[in-house]
Amino acid sequence: MYQEVHTHNIAERAYAPEVADLLRRFERSARGNPGGAPFEDFSTELLSFCSRDIMIMAPAEGDYVYEHFGRDIARNVGGDRTGARVSGMSPNVSRFTITCYDQVLASGKPLYSIHRAVKTVRVSLWERLVLPTTSADGERRLIVFSKPMHFHEELLKTVLDTSPAGIVALRAVRDEEGNIDRTVIITANRRAAAMAGHAEDTLVDSEGRRALPFLADDTVWRRCLYVMELRRGDMLETCHTIEGREIWLQIALAPLGDGLVMTLTDISELKLANLTLQSRAATLALEIGKERATRRALSHELGQREEREQELRRLAETDPLTTLLNRRSLTEKANAEIASAAASGDETSLFIIDLDHFKQVNDSHGHAAGDAVIRAFADLLLGQMRPGQDLVGRLGGEEFAVLLPHTGADEAHRIAERLHASLRRTHLPVSETLDLQVTASIGIATRHHDEDFNAFVARADKQLYRAKNEGRNCIRSAGDEIAAAA
């Protein structure tokens, strides 16, 4: 299991911007107390703005019990573990976790870790900040901030497994001075494992220079360091020997987080053809023509593959800013749900949601802040909907849509009210020092018999405009108009 543990330079190593803010709050609250921060005040402060990413742990005879389990953590691991014990996880993860927690209680100092999860719904790598506290009665507690770093989508897995190229992603491991000391492989497909002379399942979590023979070449390694430090792509060719066979690789390097991704193409046959053609060039003009044709075919094939990859990215299901369904994917899935509902006779409802006065956020704080608000609202929206049932998508800009299968008008209105209440209680995080409270207008429609998706959307959209025209920060549904007319 891949894992890192750090007690120094935590803010510089962390990916999540909340980590630096939490450390500042902890240092202010602890004020040099060897037992850490006061539990009652500190936990109340943290739960007020980031409870969805927080766990509260209580020591229990060589183990730890979850007293609070954040909503976003539960969503990613597939369930709420409140009341459960750490020892109930897989042995490797539980041993690592208990060791980290014991170290924090013993030292009274924060600890930052990165580890690979074994069985979760979406997450493969987690970062975690562990903070010690002491309650007024002397009981010790740990407040743990836990957030996912990498998501493993089915589309990505399919691309990796079917790609004719070898693909390897590596994460940089830095020393205390921040210099890259080594790399760890976080994912690799079968083709890459074969090119490196290994089984696929032996590459993940391995040290890069040991597991990949071509990285033992100092020139190749330096080129990789340049890519990671300068954040600039590169391409090179190299040769290594596996089981007596010489393999030539063309390696495309691209930065990825605090690491890089390699795309490996076996060009051994092309190299052999080149060498053969060079030795026979004086007398075999025909072979030279074939070699040129081979190069043209290879160039054409590479161009076609690039076009296919671009098309695959274009057709991806998710919105790149929020990871919600994009408009195209939401429309396709909604049509399928509507067809199913029509066959079964179930009711289906639809929300169209628009953030109020969103232009003021961009004008006052910049577009980066606007993007952060949209991401934070998307997380809140996803957390309020029913997992595995409701379809949540971003239509564009600050406009969102939610399809609620098996849901009538009354229940849809209750869900909308619950979302409104949650938004009123929440300040959406924008940066380490800024969070904003925003409001939203919601239009609701419940599908008529034989109504298609476009007409369904138009009716919900009409209610959204009613909500906007009637003062914003409110909910309007098609049923309101029917009731008023009656």
N, C-alpha and C positions, 0 to 999 in steps of 0.2 A: 504494500500500500504506500503510495507516494505521500510524503508529509514533510512539512517545514515547521520549525518552532523558533520564534524570535522574541527577545526581551529588550532589544535596543533598536533605535531608529525605526520604531514601529510605523509612525506616520508616513515616513518616506517609502516604506515597503508595501503599504496597504494599497489595494485597488479601490475600495469603497471610500468615498469622500467623508462618510460619517465617522470613520475611525478617528481621524484627527480631532474632530469636534468632541467625540466621546472621551478621548484622552484628556483634552483640556478641561472638560467638566469634571472628570475624575480627580485630576490633580488639584483643582480648586476645592472640591468637596473633601478630599482626603487630608490635605494640608499637612503632609508628613506623618500622618497616623499610621503606625506599623500594621494595624489591622485593616487598612483600606478605608473606603468611604463609609459614612453612616448609611446603613441599609435603607431605613425608612425614607429619609429625604431623597437620597440618590436614586432609589428605584422609582419613586414617584415622579421625579424629574425626567428620567429616561423613558418611562412608560408613557409619558404624556406626548412624546413626539416621535418615538421610533419603536413602539411596542410590537409592531408586526415582525421586526427582525431581532427581538430580544427573547432570551431564555433566562429564567431564574432557577438556580440549582442549589439544592440543600444537601450537605454531606449526610451520608447514611451508612455507617459501618463499612468503610472501605468502598463505598459506592456513592452515587449521587442520584437524587430524585428531582424530576422536572416539576417545579412549582408553577411556572408560567411558560407557555410555549407559543411563540409569535405566530400570527396568522400566516404570513408569507412563508415562514419556515415550514409550517404544517402543509401548506399548499404544495411546496416543492418536494417534501418527503412522503407525501401521500397520507397524512393523518396527524391528529393532535396527540402528543405523547405526554400531556399533563398527567402527573401521578405515576408515570412509568420510571424505570431506573435505567441509567446509562448501560449497565451490564446486560440489558436486554438487546442491545445492538449486536452486530457481528463482532466476533472476538477481537479482530485487529483494530477496528474502530473504537470499541469500548476500552481496550487497554490503552490506546493512544490518548483518548479523551480523559480517562481517569488520571493518567500520569500528568497531563497538562494541568488538570484542576488541582491535583495535590500540590504541584509545584507552586501554583498561584497562592493557595492558602498558606503554604509554608513561608513563602517569600514576602507576601503582602504587596506584590508588585504586578502590574499588568503583563499579560502574555499574548502574543499574536501568533496564530498558526494557520497553515494551509494544509488541507488533507483531502484525499480522494474518498468520496463516498462509495459505499459498496452497493447498496440497493436504495435508490430514490426514484422519484417519478421523472424528473428532468435534469437534475443537477449531477455533474460528475466531480467538480472541484468546489470546495467551500473555503472561505476565509473566515477566521473567527478571532474576536478580541475578548479575552477573559479578564474581568475586573473584580478584585476582592472587596467585600464589604463586611461590616460587623453591625448587628442590630443592637438596640438599646439594652436588651437583656444578655448581650454577649454572644449570641448565636451567630455563626458565620454563614454567609451566603455568597454565591458567585453570580454576578450579572454577566451574561454572555451575549455579545452581538455576533450574529451568524448570518452570512450572506453568500449566495451562490456566485461563483466566478465564471463557470462555463456551462453551457446548455448543450445537451446531446439530442438533436432533433432527428426524426426518422429520415427526413430528406437528406441531411448530412450523412447519415450512416449509409444510405443507399448510394450516394455519390461516391463515398470512400470505397465501398465494397465492389462497385462495378467499374471504377475508373481503371483504364489500362495503364495509368501512371502510378508510381508509388507516391504516397502522400504521408509525410511525417510532420507532426507539430511538436515543438520543443519549448519548454519554459526555462528561462535563465534562473540560475541560483547564484546569488551574489554574496560576497563576503561582508565583513563588518564595515569595510570602507566603501561598499557599494559597487565594487568591481565584479565582473562576471567570473565566477570561479568554475562553474560547470553548467551543464544543461541536463534536464530530465525530460524524457519522452512522455507526453501526455496523451497522444493518440497516434496510431499508425495503422494503415490498411494492410491487407494480405499481400498486395503486390510489393509494398515497401519491405515487408519482412522477408519475402523471398529474395529480393535484391541484396539484402543485408546478410542472407544466409541463416535466418532464424525462423522459428515458428512465430505466428502472429501474436499469440498471447504472451510471449516472452519479452517483447519490446516495450510495452507500456510500463512506465515507472522506472525503466532502466536509465543509467547514466549515458548520455548521448555518445560521447567519444568511445566508450567501451562497446556499446551495442552496435554502432554504425561504423564499419571498418573504414569507409572513406573519410570520416572525420578525424581519423588518426593522422592524416596528412596535415601538417602544420599550415600549409598554404590554404587549404579548404577551411580549416578551423578559423584562421584569421579573417577570411572572407565572411564567414558566419558572424564573427564578432562585430565586423563593420556594419553588417545589416542590422543587428540588434541595437548597436549603440547609435548609429546614424539614422536609423529608421528609413532606410532606402533599400529598394530591391536590387537583386544582382542575379547573374546567371553565369555558370561555369561548367566546364567538362572535367571529369576526373576518371581515373582507372584504379580498380582494386581487384584482388584475386580471392575467389571463394572456391574451396575444394578443387584447387588446381585450374580453375577456369577464370580467365581474364574477362572482367566486365567493365565496359565503358558506360559511364552515366553522364547525362546532361542534367544538371541540377539548377532549378529555378528557386531562388531564395526570396522570401517576402517577410517583412516584420509582422508579428502577431502578438499583441499585448507586450509583456516583458519577455519576449522570445521570438521565435520565427517559425514559419512553415516552409517545408521543402517539398517540391514536386520533382520526382525522379523519373527520368525517361531512359530506358535501356537503349543505347545507340551502338551496342557492340556490333551488330550486323552491319550497320552503316559504316562504322569505323573499319571493319574488316574489308568491306567493299571498297572503301577509299584507298586503303593500303594496297589492295590487289590491283586496283586501277592505276595507282601511281607507278607500280612496278612494271605494268604492261603498257603504259601510256604510249611509248614510242612505236609500238607495233600493232596495238589493238585499238584503233580509233572507234570501232563499233562498241567496244566495252565502255569507252569514255561517254559515248552517246547514251548508253543504258544508265550509266551512273548519273548523268545529268537528268535523265528522265526520272530516275529514282528520287533525286533531290526535289524535282518539281512535284512529284506525287506526294512526297513527305511534307513539303511546304503546303500543298493544297489540303492534305489531311489535317495538318496542324491548324490551318485556317478554319476548316470545317468544325474541328473540335472546339476552337475558341468561340465560333458562332453558336454551337450547341450549348456551351457553358453559359454564354451570355443569355441565351433564350431560357435556360434553366433558372438562372438568377431572376430574370424578368418575370417568370411565371411562379416564383416562390409564393407560398401562401401567406406569409406574414408581412405586416407593415414593419419596415426596418427600424423606425423610431421607437415603437411601443411593443413589438413582438405580438400584437393582437392580429387577428385576421385582417387582411386588406380587403378593399371593396370587392375585388373580383372573387376572391375565395369565399367571402361572406355571402355573396350573391349565390354562388354555386351551392354551398352547403344549405343556405336558407331555402332554395328551391327544392332540394332533396327533402328537407324537413316538412315543407308545406305539402309535398306530394304524399309523404307518409301520413301526415295529419288528415289529408283529404280522404285517404283510404280507411283510416281508423275512426274518423269522426271527432278526433280530439281538437280542442281549441288551441290556438296559437296567438301569442301577443308579441308586440314589437315596441321597443323604445327607440326614439331618435333623441340624442342628447347633444346639447351645444353649451360649451363653457361661455359664461356671460362676460362681456367686456374684455375679451381676450386680447384685443388689439392694445389695450392699455398696458397689459403685461409686457408685450414686446416693445412698446414705445418707452416704457419706464425702466425696464430692466434688461432689454436686449433680447434677441431671438434665441440665444442659448438658454436664457432663463425661461422663455416660452416653451422651448423643447423640453426642459426639465419639468415644467408644470404638466405638460401633456403626458410625459412618461409617468409621473407620479399619479396623475388622475387615472391613467390606464391601469396602474397597479391597484389602486383603490377600487376601481370599477370591477376588475377581474376578481378581487377578493370578495366583493359583495354578491356576485352571481353564483349560480349553482354549478359546481364543477362537473364536467362530463355531460351536462344537459344544455345549458344556455350557450348560444353563440355570440361572442363578443368581438366586435370589429371596429376599426377606425375608418370612417368614410373619407377623411381628408381634413386637413387643418385642425380645428378644435371640435370637429363634429364626430360623434360616435354612434354606433347602433348596436342594439342587443335584441336577438331573437329568443323568445321564451317559449319553447315547445311545451305542450301539455299544460298550458296556463291560460286561465280565463281573465276577464277584465278586472274582477275584484282582486284576485291574487297579484296580477301585474301591478295594480295600483299600490298594493301593500309593499311590494318589492321596491317600487320607485320611491315610496316614502322612506323606506329604510335606507336607500342609497342617499337620498337628500339629507336625512338626519346624520349619517356618517360623514358626509361632506361638510356639514355645518360644524362638526366637532373636530375637523382635521385641518391642520396647516400643511400644505403640500411642500415638501423640501425642494429648494431650488439650488442651494449651494451649502457649503459648510456654515455660512453665517446668515443665510436668508431662507425663510420659508414664507409662503403666502397662503392666505385663505381665499379661495375662489368659490363662486356659485355656479349653478348650472340650471338650464331650463330643459324640461323633459316633455316630449310629446309621446302619447301612448295611443296605440290602436290595437284592437283585437280583430283577427281576420274574419271576413265574411265568407260565406260558403261560395266556392268556385272563384274566389278573388286571387289574381296572380300577384307575384311579389312586387312588381312595380306599382300597382294600384295600392297594395298594402303599405308600401313605403310612403307613397304620396299622402295617404290619410294620416299616418303618424307624423309626417313632415308638416302637414297643415296644423296639427295640434302643437307642434313645436313653435311655429310662427305665432299661434295664439298666445302661448306662454311668453314669447318675446314681447309681443305687443301689449300684453297685460301686466308688464312690470318686471319680467324676468324672475329668476330664482324661484320658479314655481313649476307645478306639474299640471298638464292639461291632457285630457283624453277625449276620444271620440264619444265615449259614453256621457260626458258632461253635456254635450250639445243635445244628445237625444233626450236626456233627462230634463233639460231646460225646455225643450220643445213640448214635452209631455206636460 
